[in-house]
Amino acid sequence: MGAIQNKLEQPVTDELALVRAAKQGDDAAFEELVRRYDRNVFRIAQHITQNREDAEDVVQEAFLKA
């Protein structure tokens, strides 16, 4: 069980470091977060809105607020 826990902690730690850096104004960290999550956020937005253009607007707004 310890090996599984260690595998889960690394990505969370990496993401947490990116979030902290982005909050401090690190543009590269923010870009990496957008790169990692923009597709997933878009899929969810498109499922909710049922419209590609609206989904794109939702994604843009979400990342602007972030």
C-alpha positions as CSV (number, residue, x, y, z in Angstrom):
1,M,0.0,0.0,0.0
2,G,2.9,2.4,0.6
3,A,4.1,2.2,-3.0
4,I,0.7,3.2,-4.2
5,Q,0.6,6.1,-1.8
6,N,4.0,7.3,-3.0
7,K,2.9,7.3,-6.6
8,L,-0.2,9.4,-5.8
9,E,1.7,11.9,-3.7
10,Q,4.2,12.9,-6.5
11,P,1.6,14.3,-9.0
12,V,-0.3,16.1,-6.3
13,T,2.9,17.6,-5.0
14,D,3.9,18.7,-8.5
15,E,0.5,20.2,-9.2
16,L,0.5,21.9,-5.8
17,A,3.9,23.5,-6.6
18,L,2.6,24.7,-10.0
19,V,-0.5,26.2,-8.4
20,R,1.6,28.0,-5.7
21,A,4.0,29.3,-8.4
22,A,1.1,30.5,-10.6
23,K,-0.5,32.3,-7.6
24,Q,2.8,34.1,-7.1
25,G,2.8,35.3,-10.7
26,D,4.8,32.6,-12.5
27,D,3.4,32.7,-16.0
28,A,5.2,29.4,-17.0
29,A,3.5,27.6,-14.1
30,F,0.1,28.9,-15.1
31,E,0.7,28.0,-18.7
32,E,1.6,24.4,-17.6
33,L,-1.6,24.2,-15.6
34,V,-3.7,25.4,-18.6
35,R,-1.9,23.0,-20.9
36,R,-2.7,20.1,-18.5
37,Y,-6.3,20.9,-17.9
38,D,-7.7,22.9,-20.8
39,R,-9.0,19.8,-22.7
40,N,-10.8,18.4,-19.7
41,V,-12.3,21.7,-18.8
42,F,-13.4,22.1,-22.4
43,R,-15.0,18.7,-22.5
44,I,-17.0,19.4,-19.4
45,A,-18.0,22.9,-20.6
46,Q,-19.1,21.5,-24.0
47,H,-21.1,18.7,-22.3
48,I,-22.9,21.3,-20.2
49,T,-23.4,24.0,-22.9
50,Q,-23.9,21.6,-25.8
51,N,-22.3,24.3,-28.0
52,R,-18.6,24.5,-29.0
53,E,-18.4,28.4,-29.0
54,D,-20.1,28.7,-25.7
55,A,-17.8,26.0,-24.3
56,E,-14.7,27.9,-25.5
57,D,-16.0,31.1,-23.8
58,V,-16.6,29.2,-20.6
59,V,-13.1,27.7,-20.7
60,Q,-11.6,31.2,-21.3
61,E,-13.5,32.7,-18.5
62,A,-12.6,29.9,-16.1
63,F,-8.9,30.3,-16.8
64,L,-9.1,34.1,-16.6
65,K,-10.7,33.9,-13.2
66,A,-8.1,31.3,-12.1
